[in-house]
Amino acid sequence: MVEMSVGQKLKHLRGDKTQAEIAAQVGVTESAIKMYEADERVPRDGIKVRLANLFGLTVGSLFFGE
């Protein structure tokens, strides 16, 4: 099975929510979410924690495949 990139995981987890909704919940810009999903940018550690908490995951499982 092919492992999803972090960006692919984030896009999948976002589901029907918009990038703007996720950005508002996490406290970043919509363009930051867009770049994370395109694997063009890696979130700072604090944002990693907020994203993981939002989706009910650990930082390790979301960002490091643990």
All heavy atoms as a GROMACS GRO file, in nm:
protein
  506
    1MET      N    1   0.084  -0.118   0.000
    1MET     CA    2   0.000   0.000   0.000
    1MET      C    3   0.089   0.125   0.000
    1MET      O    4   0.186   0.134   0.072
    1MET     CB    5  -0.091  -0.001   0.123
    1MET     CG    6  -0.186   0.113   0.128
    1MET     SD    7  -0.303   0.086   0.263
    1MET     CE    8  -0.383   0.241   0.263
    2VAL      N    9   0.054   0.222  -0.081
    2VAL     CA   10   0.131   0.344  -0.092
    2VAL      C   11   0.097   0.436   0.025
    2VAL      O   12  -0.020   0.459   0.056
    2VAL     CB   13   0.101   0.415  -0.226
    2VAL    CG1   14   0.175   0.547  -0.234
    2VAL    CG2   15   0.136   0.326  -0.342
    3GLU      N   16   0.201   0.487   0.088
    3GLU     CA   17   0.183   0.580   0.201
    3GLU      C   18   0.143   0.718   0.149
    3GLU      O   19   0.197   0.766   0.052
    3GLU     CB   20   0.315   0.590   0.278
    3GLU     CG   21   0.307   0.671   0.404
    3GLU     CD   22   0.233   0.604   0.516
    3GLU    OE1   23   0.222   0.481   0.517
    3GLU    OE2   24   0.184   0.676   0.605
    4MET      N   25   0.045   0.777   0.214
    4MET     CA   26   0.002   0.912   0.176
    4MET      C   27   0.102   1.015   0.230
    4MET      O   28   0.156   0.997   0.338
    4MET     CB   29  -0.135   0.946   0.234
    4MET     CG   30  -0.250   0.881   0.165
    4MET     SD   31  -0.409   0.958   0.208
    4MET     CE   32  -0.436   0.893   0.372
    5SER      N   33   0.122   1.122   0.155
    5SER     CA   34   0.204   1.233   0.204
    5SER      C   35   0.127   1.305   0.314
    5SER      O   36   0.005   1.286   0.330
    5SER     CB   37   0.236   1.330   0.091
    5SER     OG   38   0.120   1.402   0.054
    6VAL      N   39   0.196   1.389   0.388
    6VAL     CA   40   0.129   1.468   0.493
    6VAL      C   41   0.019   1.553   0.431
    6VAL      O   42  -0.092   1.561   0.483
    6VAL     CB   43   0.230   1.555   0.570
    6VAL    CG1   44   0.160   1.654   0.661
    6VAL    CG2   45   0.325   1.468   0.649
    7GLY      N   46   0.048   1.615   0.319
    7GLY     CA   47  -0.052   1.698   0.252
    7GLY      C   48  -0.175   1.619   0.212
    7GLY      O   49  -0.289   1.666   0.229
    8GLN      N   50  -0.155   1.500   0.159
    8GLN     CA   51  -0.268   1.414   0.121
    8GLN      C   52  -0.349   1.375   0.243
    8GLN      O   53  -0.472   1.371   0.238
    8GLN     CB   54  -0.217   1.289   0.048
    8GLN     CG   55  -0.161   1.317  -0.089
    8GLN     CD   56  -0.090   1.195  -0.148
    8GLN    OE1   57  -0.026   1.118  -0.076
    8GLN    NE2   58  -0.100   1.180  -0.279
    9LYS      N   59  -0.281   1.345   0.354
    9LYS     CA   60  -0.351   1.312   0.478
    9LYS      C   61  -0.437   1.429   0.525
    9LYS      O   62  -0.553   1.411   0.562
    9LYS     CB   63  -0.252   1.276   0.590
    9LYS     CG   64  -0.185   1.143   0.575
    9LYS     CD   65  -0.092   1.122   0.694
    9LYS     CE   66  -0.002   1.004   0.676
    9LYS     NZ   67   0.092   0.989   0.790
   10LEU      N   68  -0.378   1.549   0.524
   10LEU     CA   69  -0.452   1.666   0.569
   10LEU      C   70  -0.575   1.692   0.483
   10LEU      O   71  -0.683   1.721   0.534
   10LEU     CB   72  -0.361   1.790   0.570
   10LEU     CG   73  -0.252   1.791   0.676
   10LEU    CD1   74  -0.155   1.906   0.652
   10LEU    CD2   75  -0.312   1.798   0.816
   11LYS      N   76  -0.558   1.678   0.353
   11LYS     CA   77  -0.670   1.700   0.262
   11LYS      C   78  -0.780   1.597   0.286
   11LYS      O   79  -0.899   1.629   0.290
   11LYS     CB   80  -0.622   1.695   0.117
   11LYS     CG   81  -0.726   1.738   0.018
   11LYS     CD   82  -0.666   1.750  -0.121
   11LYS     CE   83  -0.771   1.801  -0.217
   11LYS     NZ   84  -0.717   1.825  -0.350
   12HIS      N   85  -0.740   1.472   0.305
   12HIS     CA   86  -0.836   1.365   0.333
   12HIS      C   87  -0.910   1.390   0.465
   12HIS      O   88  -1.033   1.376   0.472
   12HIS     CB   89  -0.763   1.230   0.336
   12HIS     CG   90  -0.849   1.116   0.377
   12HIS    ND1   91  -0.943   1.059   0.293
   12HIS    CD2   92  -0.858   1.048   0.494
   12HIS    CE1   93  -1.005   0.961   0.357
   12HIS    NE2   94  -0.956   0.953   0.479
   13LEU      N   95  -0.836   1.426   0.568
   13LEU     CA   96  -0.896   1.450   0.699
   13LEU      C   97  -0.989   1.570   0.699
   13LEU      O   98  -1.087   1.573   0.772
   13LEU     CB   99  -0.786   1.469   0.804
   13LEU     CG  100  -0.706   1.344   0.841
   13LEU    CD1  101  -0.581   1.382   0.917
   13LEU    CD2  102  -0.791   1.247   0.920
   14ARG      N  103  -0.959   1.669   0.615
   14ARG     CA  104  -1.043   1.790   0.607
   14ARG      C  105  -1.182   1.755   0.560
   14ARG      O  106  -1.281   1.817   0.601
   14ARG     CB  107  -0.976   1.890   0.513
   14ARG     CG  108  -1.054   2.017   0.495
   14ARG     CD  109  -0.972   2.125   0.429
   14ARG     NE  110  -0.913   2.090   0.302
   14ARG     CZ  111  -0.973   2.102   0.184
   14ARG    NH1  112  -1.095   2.147   0.176
   14ARG    NH2  113  -0.909   2.069   0.073
   15GLY      N  114  -1.196   1.654   0.475
   15GLY     CA  115  -1.327   1.610   0.428
   15GLY      C  116  -1.403   1.720   0.358
   15GLY      O  117  -1.352   1.783   0.266
   16ASP      N  118  -1.525   1.748   0.405
   16ASP     CA  119  -1.611   1.848   0.342
   16ASP      C  120  -1.587   1.990   0.392
   16ASP      O  121  -1.648   2.084   0.342
   16ASP     CB  122  -1.759   1.812   0.367
   16ASP     CG  123  -1.799   1.685   0.296
   16ASP    OD1  124  -1.736   1.651   0.193
   16ASP    OD2  125  -1.894   1.619   0.342
   17LYS      N  126  -1.502   2.006   0.492
   17LYS     CA  127  -1.472   2.140   0.542
   17LYS      C  128  -1.383   2.213   0.442
   17LYS      O  129  -1.306   2.152   0.369
   17LYS     CB  130  -1.400   2.132   0.677
   17LYS     CG  131  -1.487   2.081   0.789
   17LYS     CD  132  -1.413   2.088   0.920
   17LYS     CE  133  -1.503   2.036   1.032
   17LYS     NZ  134  -1.435   2.045   1.163
   18THR      N  135  -1.394   2.345   0.442
   18THR     CA  136  -1.310   2.424   0.352
   18THR      C  137  -1.174   2.449   0.416
   18THR      O  138  -1.158   2.436   0.539
   18THR     CB  139  -1.375   2.560   0.321
   18THR    OG1  140  -1.379   2.636   0.442
   18THR    CG2  141  -1.514   2.544   0.262
   19GLN      N  142  -1.078   2.487   0.333
   19GLN     CA  143  -0.947   2.523   0.386
   19GLN      C  144  -0.959   2.641   0.480
   19GLN      O  145  -0.889   2.648   0.581
   19GLN     CB  146  -0.851   2.554   0.271
   19GLN     CG  147  -0.814   2.432   0.191
   19GLN     CD  148  -0.730   2.463   0.068
   19GLN    OE1  149  -0.739   2.572   0.013
   19GLN    NE2  150  -0.651   2.366   0.026
   20ALA      N  151  -1.050   2.733   0.450
   20ALA     CA  152  -1.071   2.850   0.536
   20ALA      C  153  -1.122   2.809   0.674
   20ALA      O  154  -1.081   2.866   0.775
   20ALA     CB  155  -1.169   2.947   0.470
   21GLU      N  156  -1.212   2.710   0.678
   21GLU     CA  157  -1.264   2.664   0.808
   21GLU      C  158  -1.153   2.602   0.892
   21GLU      O  159  -1.143   2.630   1.012
   21GLU     CB  160  -1.376   2.562   0.786
   21GLU     CG  161  -1.504   2.621   0.731
   21GLU     CD  162  -1.607   2.515   0.692
   21GLU    OE1  163  -1.571   2.414   0.630
   21GLU    OE2  164  -1.725   2.537   0.726
   22ILE      N  165  -1.072   2.518   0.831
   22ILE     CA  166  -0.962   2.455   0.904
   22ILE      C  167  -0.862   2.561   0.950
   22ILE      O  168  -0.816   2.559   1.064
   22ILE     CB  169  -0.892   2.348   0.817
   22ILE    CG1  170  -0.990   2.235   0.781
   22ILE    CG2  171  -0.767   2.293   0.887
   22ILE    CD1  172  -1.049   2.161   0.898
   23ALA      N  173  -0.832   2.655   0.861
   23ALA     CA  174  -0.739   2.763   0.896
   23ALA      C  175  -0.787   2.840   1.017
   23ALA      O  176  -0.708   2.870   1.109
   23ALA     CB  177  -0.721   2.856   0.776
   24ALA      N  178  -0.915   2.874   1.020
   24ALA     CA  179  -0.972   2.949   1.132
   24ALA      C  180  -0.963   2.868   1.262
   24ALA      O  181  -0.934   2.923   1.369
   24ALA     CB  182  -1.116   2.988   1.102
   25GLN      N  183  -0.989   2.738   1.254
   25GLN     CA  184  -0.986   2.654   1.373
   25GLN      C  185  -0.845   2.637   1.428
   25GLN      O  186  -0.827   2.621   1.548
   25GLN     CB  187  -1.046   2.517   1.343
   25GLN     CG  188  -1.197   2.522   1.322
   25GLN     CD  189  -1.254   2.384   1.291
   25GLN    OE1  190  -1.225   2.326   1.188
   25GLN    NE2  191  -1.336   2.335   1.382
   26VAL      N  192  -0.747   2.639   1.340
   26VAL     CA  193  -0.608   2.616   1.381
   26VAL      C  194  -0.534   2.747   1.408
   26VAL      O  195  -0.434   2.748   1.477
   26VAL     CB  196  -0.536   2.532   1.273
   26VAL    CG1  197  -0.390   2.510   1.306
   26VAL    CG2  198  -0.604   2.397   1.258
   27GLY      N  199  -0.582   2.857   1.352
   27GLY     CA  200  -0.520   2.986   1.374
   27GLY      C  201  -0.409   3.019   1.275
   27GLY      O  202  -0.309   3.080   1.312
   28VAL      N  203  -0.427   2.975   1.150
   28VAL     CA  204  -0.333   3.009   1.044
   28VAL      C  205  -0.412   3.065   0.925
   28VAL      O  206  -0.534   3.068   0.928
   28VAL     CB  207  -0.250   2.886   0.997
   28VAL    CG1  208  -0.165   2.832   1.111
   28VAL    CG2  209  -0.339   2.777   0.940
   29THR      N  210  -0.342   3.107   0.822
   29THR     CA  211  -0.410   3.159   0.705
   29THR      C  212  -0.458   3.044   0.615
   29THR      O  213  -0.406   2.932   0.622
   29THR     CB  214  -0.318   3.249   0.622
   29THR    OG1  215  -0.208   3.171   0.573
   29THR    CG2  216  -0.268   3.367   0.704
   30GLU      N  217  -0.555   3.076   0.532
   30GLU     CA  218  -0.604   2.977   0.436
   30GLU      C  219  -0.490   2.936   0.341
   30GLU      O  220  -0.478   2.819   0.304
   30GLU     CB  221  -0.720   3.035   0.357
   30GLU     CG  222  -0.783   2.939   0.260
   30GLU     CD  223  -0.903   2.999   0.187
   30GLU    OE1  224  -0.949   3.108   0.224
   30GLU    OE2  225  -0.948   2.935   0.092
   31SER      N  226  -0.406   3.031   0.305
   31SER     CA  227  -0.296   2.998   0.214
   31SER      C  228  -0.196   2.903   0.280
   31SER      O  229  -0.134   2.820   0.213
   31SER     CB  230  -0.225   3.123   0.163
   31SER     OG  231  -0.157   3.190   0.266
   32ALA      N  232  -0.180   2.911   0.412
   32ALA     CA  233  -0.093   2.818   0.482
   32ALA      C  234  -0.148   2.676   0.471
   32ALA      O  235  -0.074   2.581   0.441
   32ALA     CB  236  -0.077   2.857   0.629
   33ILE      N  237  -0.279   2.660   0.492
   33ILE     CA  238  -0.341   2.527   0.479
   33ILE      C  239  -0.323   2.476   0.336
   33ILE      O  240  -0.290   2.359   0.314
   33ILE     CB  241  -0.491   2.532   0.517
   33ILE    CG1  242  -0.509   2.570   0.664
   33ILE    CG2  243  -0.559   2.398   0.486
   33ILE    CD1  244  -0.452   2.472   0.765
   34LYS      N  245  -0.342   2.564   0.239
   34LYS     CA  246  -0.325   2.527   0.098
   34LYS      C  247  -0.183   2.476   0.073
   34LYS      O  248  -0.163   2.373   0.007
   34LYS     CB  249  -0.354   2.647   0.009
   34LYS     CG  250  -0.355   2.617  -0.138
   34LYS     CD  251  -0.399   2.738  -0.218
   34LYS     CE  252  -0.543   2.769  -0.186
   34LYS     NZ  253  -0.612   2.856  -0.279
   35MET      N  254  -0.083   2.544   0.129
   35MET     CA  255   0.056   2.502   0.111
   35MET      C  256   0.086   2.371   0.184
   35MET      O  257   0.160   2.288   0.133
   35MET     CB  258   0.151   2.612   0.156
   35MET     CG  259   0.156   2.728   0.058
   35MET     SD  260   0.284   2.849   0.096
   35MET     CE  261   0.199   2.948   0.219
   36TYR      N  262   0.028   2.353   0.304
   36TYR     CA  263   0.047   2.226   0.376
   36TYR      C  264  -0.009   2.111   0.293
   36TYR      O  265   0.054   2.006   0.280
   36TYR     CB  266  -0.022   2.226   0.512
   36TYR     CG  267   0.021   2.333   0.609
   36TYR    CD1  268  -0.067   2.377   0.708
   36TYR    CD2  269   0.146   2.392   0.604
   36TYR    CE1  270  -0.031   2.474   0.798
   36TYR    CE2  271   0.183   2.491   0.694
   36TYR     CZ  272   0.094   2.532   0.791
   36TYR     OH  273   0.128   2.629   0.882
   37GLU      N  274  -0.129   2.130   0.238
   37GLU     CA  275  -0.194   2.024   0.160
   37GLU      C  276  -0.121   1.994   0.029
   37GLU      O  277  -0.128   1.883  -0.021
   37GLU     CB  278  -0.340   2.059   0.132
   37GLU     CG  279  -0.428   2.051   0.254
   37GLU     CD  280  -0.574   2.074   0.225
   37GLU    OE1  281  -0.612   2.096   0.109
   37GLU    OE2  282  -0.654   2.069   0.322
   38ALA      N  283  -0.051   2.093  -0.023
   38ALA     CA  284   0.025   2.074  -0.147
   38ALA      C  285   0.168   2.026  -0.119
   38ALA      O  286   0.247   2.012  -0.211
   38ALA     CB  287   0.028   2.204  -0.226
   39ASP      N  288   0.198   2.000   0.008
   39ASP     CA  289   0.332   1.961   0.050
   39ASP      C  290   0.439   2.062   0.009
   39ASP      O  291   0.553   2.027  -0.018
   39ASP     CB  292   0.368   1.821  -0.004
   39ASP     CG  293   0.281   1.712   0.058
   39ASP    OD1  294   0.276   1.705   0.182
   39ASP    OD2  295   0.218   1.637  -0.017
   40GLU      N  296   0.400   2.189   0.008
   40GLU     CA  297   0.493   2.296  -0.024
   40GLU      C  298   0.553   2.360   0.100
   40GLU      O  299   0.649   2.436   0.091
   40GLU     CB  300   0.423   2.405  -0.106
   40GLU     CG  301   0.377   2.359  -0.242
   40GLU     CD  302   0.295   2.463  -0.316
   40GLU    OE1  303   0.264   2.569  -0.258
   40GLU    OE2  304   0.262   2.437  -0.432
   41ARG      N  305   0.493   2.330   0.214
   41ARG     CA  306   0.536   2.391   0.340
   41ARG      C  307   0.506   2.294   0.453
   41ARG      O  308   0.406   2.223   0.450
   41ARG     CB  309   0.459   2.521   0.359
   41ARG     CG  310   0.496   2.602   0.478
   41ARG     CD  311   0.424   2.737   0.469
   41ARG     NE  312   0.431   2.805   0.596
   41ARG     CZ  313   0.370   2.919   0.622
   41ARG    NH1  314   0.296   2.977   0.530
   41ARG    NH2  315   0.381   2.975   0.739
   42VAL      N  316   0.593   2.292   0.554
   42VAL     CA  317   0.573   2.207   0.671
   42VAL      C  318   0.533   2.298   0.787
   42VAL      O  319   0.599   2.399   0.812
   42VAL     CB  320   0.703   2.130   0.706
   42VAL    CG1  321   0.685   2.049   0.834
   42VAL    CG2  322   0.744   2.042   0.590
   43PRO      N  323   0.425   2.264   0.858
   43PRO     CA  324   0.382   2.349   0.970
   43PRO      C  325   0.485   2.354   1.082
   43PRO      O  326   0.558   2.257   1.105
   43PRO     CB  327   0.254   2.282   1.020
   43PRO     CG  328   0.217   2.179   0.920
   43PRO     CD  329   0.338   2.149   0.839
   44ARG      N  330   0.488   2.466   1.152
   44ARG     CA  331   0.569   2.475   1.274
   44ARG      C  332   0.515   2.375   1.375
   44ARG      O  333   0.400   2.332   1.367
   44ARG     CB  334   0.562   2.617   1.331
   44ARG     CG  335   0.626   2.722   1.243
   44ARG     CD  336   0.629   2.859   1.312
   44ARG     NE  337   0.508   2.892   1.385
   44ARG     CZ  338   0.405   2.961   1.336
   44ARG    NH1  339   0.406   3.003   1.211
   44ARG    NH2  340   0.301   2.986   1.411
   45ASP      N  341   0.596   2.343   1.474
   45ASP     CA  342   0.557   2.242   1.572
   45ASP      C  343   0.425   2.272   1.642
   45ASP      O  344   0.343   2.184   1.660
   45ASP     CB  345   0.668   2.222   1.676
   45ASP     CG  346   0.790   2.153   1.619
   45ASP    OD1  347   0.781   2.097   1.507
   45ASP    OD2  348   0.895   2.154   1.686
   46GLY      N  349   0.403   2.397   1.680
   46GLY     CA  350   0.278   2.434   1.748
   46GLY      C  351   0.157   2.411   1.659
   46GLY      O  352   0.051   2.369   1.707
   47ILE      N  353   0.172   2.437   1.530
   47ILE     CA  354   0.062   2.416   1.436
   47ILE      C  355   0.041   2.267   1.414
   47ILE      O  356  -0.073   2.221   1.401
   47ILE     CB  357   0.090   2.487   1.302
   47ILE    CG1  358   0.117   2.636   1.323
   47ILE    CG2  359  -0.024   2.465   1.204
   47ILE    CD1  360   0.007   2.712   1.392
   48LYS      N  361   0.149   2.190   1.414
   48LYS     CA  362   0.136   2.044   1.403
   48LYS      C  363   0.049   1.990   1.516
   48LYS      O  364  -0.039   1.906   1.495
   48LYS     CB  365   0.273   1.975   1.408
   48LYS     CG  366   0.354   1.991   1.282
   48LYS     CD  367   0.489   1.923   1.299
   48LYS     CE  368   0.576   1.945   1.179
   48LYS     NZ  369   0.711   1.894   1.199
   49VAL      N  370   0.074   2.040   1.637
   49VAL     CA  371  -0.003   1.996   1.754
   49VAL      C  372  -0.150   2.034   1.737
   49VAL      O  373  -0.239   1.952   1.761
   49VAL     CB  374   0.055   2.058   1.884
   49VAL    CG1  375  -0.037   2.031   2.003
   49VAL    CG2  376   0.194   2.002   1.911
   50ARG      N  377  -0.178   2.157   1.694
   50ARG     CA  378  -0.317   2.200   1.676
   50ARG      C  379  -0.389   2.120   1.568
   50ARG      O  380  -0.506   2.082   1.586
   50ARG     CB  381  -0.323   2.348   1.642
   50ARG     CG  382  -0.285   2.436   1.758
   50ARG     CD  383  -0.308   2.582   1.724
   50ARG     NE  384  -0.195   2.658   1.772
   50ARG     CZ  385  -0.158   2.774   1.724
   50ARG    NH1  386  -0.223   2.829   1.623
   50ARG    NH2  387  -0.055   2.838   1.775
   51LEU      N  388  -0.320   2.092   1.458
   51LEU     CA  389  -0.382   2.011   1.352
   51LEU      C  390  -0.410   1.869   1.400
   51LEU      O  391  -0.519   1.815   1.377
   51LEU     CB  392  -0.291   2.007   1.228
   51LEU     CG  393  -0.289   2.133   1.143
   51LEU    CD1  394  -0.171   2.131   1.046
   51LEU    CD2  395  -0.420   2.148   1.067
   52ALA      N  396  -0.314   1.810   1.468
   52ALA     CA  397  -0.333   1.674   1.520
   52ALA      C  398  -0.450   1.671   1.618
   52ALA      O  399  -0.536   1.581   1.611
   52ALA     CB  400  -0.205   1.624   1.587
   53ASN      N  401  -0.457   1.767   1.709
   53ASN     CA  402  -0.568   1.773   1.805
   53ASN      C  403  -0.702   1.791   1.736
   53ASN      O  404  -0.801   1.728   1.773
   53ASN     CB  405  -0.546   1.886   1.905
   53ASN     CG  406  -0.436   1.856   2.005
   53ASN    OD1  407  -0.399   1.742   2.027
   53ASN    ND2  408  -0.382   1.961   2.065
   54LEU      N  409  -0.705   1.876   1.634
   54LEU     CA  410  -0.829   1.901   1.559
   54LEU      C  411  -0.883   1.772   1.500
   54LEU      O  412  -1.003   1.747   1.502
   54LEU     CB  413  -0.803   2.004   1.449
   54LEU     CG  414  -0.921   2.035   1.357
   54LEU    CD1  415  -1.034   2.102   1.433
   54LEU    CD2  416  -0.875   2.124   1.242
   55PHE      N  417  -0.794   1.688   1.448
   55PHE     CA  418  -0.837   1.564   1.384
   55PHE      C  419  -0.834   1.443   1.477
   55PHE      O  420  -0.858   1.331   1.433
   55PHE     CB  421  -0.750   1.538   1.260
   55PHE     CG  422  -0.764   1.643   1.154
   55PHE    CD1  423  -0.655   1.716   1.111
   55PHE    CD2  424  -0.888   1.670   1.097
   55PHE    CE1  425  -0.668   1.814   1.012
   55PHE    CE2  426  -0.903   1.768   1.000
   55PHE     CZ  427  -0.793   1.839   0.957
   56GLY      N  428  -0.805   1.465   1.604
   56GLY     CA  429  -0.806   1.356   1.701
   56GLY      C  430  -0.694   1.255   1.682
   56GLY      O  431  -0.711   1.136   1.710
   57LEU      N  432  -0.580   1.304   1.638
   57LEU     CA  433  -0.464   1.218   1.613
   57LEU      C  434  -0.345   1.264   1.695
   57LEU      O  435  -0.348   1.374   1.751
   57LEU     CB  436  -0.426   1.222   1.464
   57LEU     CG  437  -0.533   1.178   1.365
   57LEU    CD1  438  -0.489   1.213   1.223
   57LEU    CD2  439  -0.558   1.029   1.378
   58THR      N  440  -0.242   1.183   1.696
   58THR     CA  441  -0.116   1.227   1.757
   58THR      C  442  -0.032   1.294   1.648
   58THR      O  443  -0.051   1.268   1.529
   58THR     CB  444  -0.036   1.108   1.814
   58THR    OG1  445   0.003   1.022   1.705
   58THR    CG2  446  -0.116   1.030   1.918
   59VAL      N  447   0.059   1.379   1.690
   59VAL     CA  448   0.149   1.442   1.594
   59VAL      C  449   0.228   1.335   1.520
   59VAL      O  450   0.247   1.342   1.398
   59VAL     CB  451   0.243   1.542   1.666
   59VAL    CG1  452   0.352   1.592   1.571
   59VAL    CG2  453   0.164   1.658   1.723
   60GLY      N  454   0.270   1.234   1.591
   60GLY     CA  455   0.348   1.125   1.531
   60GLY      C  456   0.272   1.054   1.420
   60GLY      O  457   0.327   1.027   1.313
   61SER      N  458   0.146   1.024   1.445
   61SER     CA  459   0.070   0.951   1.344
   61SER      C  460   0.035   1.037   1.223
   61SER      O  461   0.034   0.990   1.110
   61SER     CB  462  -0.058   0.890   1.403
   61SER     OG  463  -0.149   0.992   1.443
   62LEU      N  464   0.014   1.167   1.246
   62LEU     CA  465  -0.022   1.255   1.136
   62LEU      C  466   0.098   1.294   1.051
   62LEU      O  467   0.093   1.292   0.930
   62LEU     CB  468  -0.091   1.381   1.189
   62LEU     CG  469  -0.136   1.484   1.086
   62LEU    CD1  470  -0.227   1.423   0.980
   62LEU    CD2  471  -0.210   1.599   1.156
   63PHE      N  472   0.208   1.325   1.117
   63PHE     CA  473   0.323   1.380   1.044
   63PHE      C  474   0.439   1.284   1.023
   63PHE      O  475   0.522   1.306   0.935
   63PHE     CB  476   0.373   1.507   1.114
   63PHE     CG  477   0.277   1.620   1.101
   63PHE    CD1  478   0.183   1.645   1.201
   63PHE    CD2  479   0.275   1.699   0.989
   63PHE    CE1  480   0.093   1.748   1.189
   63PHE    CE2  481   0.184   1.804   0.975
   63PHE     CZ  482   0.094   1.827   1.075
   64PHE      N  483   0.446   1.179   1.102
   64PHE     CA  484   0.562   1.091   1.094
   64PHE      C  485   0.527   0.945   1.070
   64PHE      O  486   0.613   0.858   1.075
   64PHE     CB  487   0.648   1.106   1.221
   64PHE     CG  488   0.689   1.247   1.246
   64PHE    CD1  489   0.629   1.321   1.347
   64PHE    CD2  490   0.784   1.309   1.166
   64PHE    CE1  491   0.666   1.454   1.370
   64PHE    CE2  492   0.820   1.441   1.188
   64PHE     CZ  493   0.761   1.513   1.290
   65GLY      N  494   0.401   0.915   1.046
   65GLY     CA  495   0.358   0.779   1.014
   65GLY      C  496   0.379   0.679   1.126
   65GLY      O  497   0.394   0.560   1.102
   66GLU      N  498   0.379   0.726   1.250
   66GLU     CA  499   0.399   0.636   1.365
   66GLU      C  500   0.269   0.567   1.403
   66GLU      O  501   0.162   0.614   1.386
   66GLU     CB  502   0.453   0.715   1.485
   66GLU     CG  503   0.588   0.773   1.456
   66GLU     CD  504   0.636   0.862   1.570
   66GLU    OE1  505   0.566   0.883   1.670
   66GLU    OE2  506   0.749   0.911   1.558
   0.00000   0.00000   0.00000
